Amino acid sequence: MRILDSIVELAGLKGPIVLAAGTFDGVHLGHQALIRSALEAADSCGGTAVIMTFDRHPASLLRPEMAPRLLTRNAEKVELLEGMGVQALLLLEFTKDLASVTARQFIESLARSCAPLHAVCVGFEWTFGKGGEGNVSLLRELGQTHGFSVMGINPSEIYGSPISSTRVRNAIGTGDFDLAADCLGRPWILSGKVVTGQNLGKTIGFPTANLDVDGMQLPPDGVYAVRVHHEGSVHPGVCNIGVRPTVDPGATHRTVEAHLFDLSEDLVAKILGLEFVRFLRGEQKFSGLEELKAQIARDCISGREIL
């Protein structure tokens, strides 16, 4: 898949161009329906489908205190889109300068760079341009001016309600992994880079991989049986999410630590994906390391039985 980082690079793609625009966090079933519509439209006109999104959620710059927790990192998003057969991705850096571009200026720059811009495929709630002033109605108006059509895609539904990234986040936040998977069309996986920890787990016989999950949506605190995805292989294990009250009293920062059964290699700087299979217990404060160690041993027995 070809990855572009500027609008002017669209000129180097085979036209006509069908552009699918959105945040696409999670690449859920609704996103997939929109992307497939763009792929089919490009195929029918002999052109190229381009997925356009940003390197960060716009709210993280415009309203950081209200920015949603993420479901997918950029690398995961790229992998998922490539798996759908997408051949071109326009991944724009969302900056203050880009945020100040008006809706008309933004669409005009896209139309100028494509050879030609055949269609724009978006969800009906999509907004764009400075202050989110642009909407599907304005997009249709601009389409008449610049000669492209607009494909407005209705939300996909499941269990009588629309599928959205917010709905997936809420499902994960309450530990409803089945609903999250149903909305995504695949199991939800929390990914992160392994960072150096205090090595306390190793000293008590249960080494853990500490994941950097800053900005990501997390499930409720507690211990889970997990499948750990690592470099194309899957390993059973257990994971603790929480503030580690036994070893770090008074801490408020939530951490994610995974103990992989039967895998002892150094995982620092590696990317791991955690697939949550079953909740085992809530996070607890124990009287000391010996009691904690005994409980972890029981958690591992339970995890092995489940997995």
ZIFENCOR-V8852 format. One record per run of one state. SS is the DSSP state (helix for helix, strand for strand, loop for the rest). FROM is the first residue (numbers start at 1). LEN is the number of residues. Records with the same first field share a line. If there is no record, write none. Layout:
SS->FROM-LEN / FROM-LEN
//
This chain:
loop->1-1 / 5-2 / 13-4 / 22-7 / 46-2 / 55-4 / 63-1 / 67-3 / 71-3 / 84-4 / 93-3 / 100-3 / 114-3 / 124-4 / 129-1 / 133-1 / 135-1 / 147-2 / 154-3 / 159-2 / 163-2 / 174-3 / 185-4 / 196-4 / 204-5 / 213-3 / 217-5 / 231-2 / 243-12 / 261-10 / 282-7 / 307-1
strand->2-3 / 17-5 / 48-7 / 70-1 / 88-5 / 117-7 / 128-1 / 134-1 / 149-5 / 157-2 / 161-2 / 189-7 / 209-4 / 216-1 / 222-9 / 233-10 / 255-6 / 271-11
helix->7-6 / 29-17 / 59-4 / 64-3 / 74-10 / 96-4 / 103-11 / 130-3 / 136-11 / 165-9 / 177-8 / 200-4 / 289-18
//
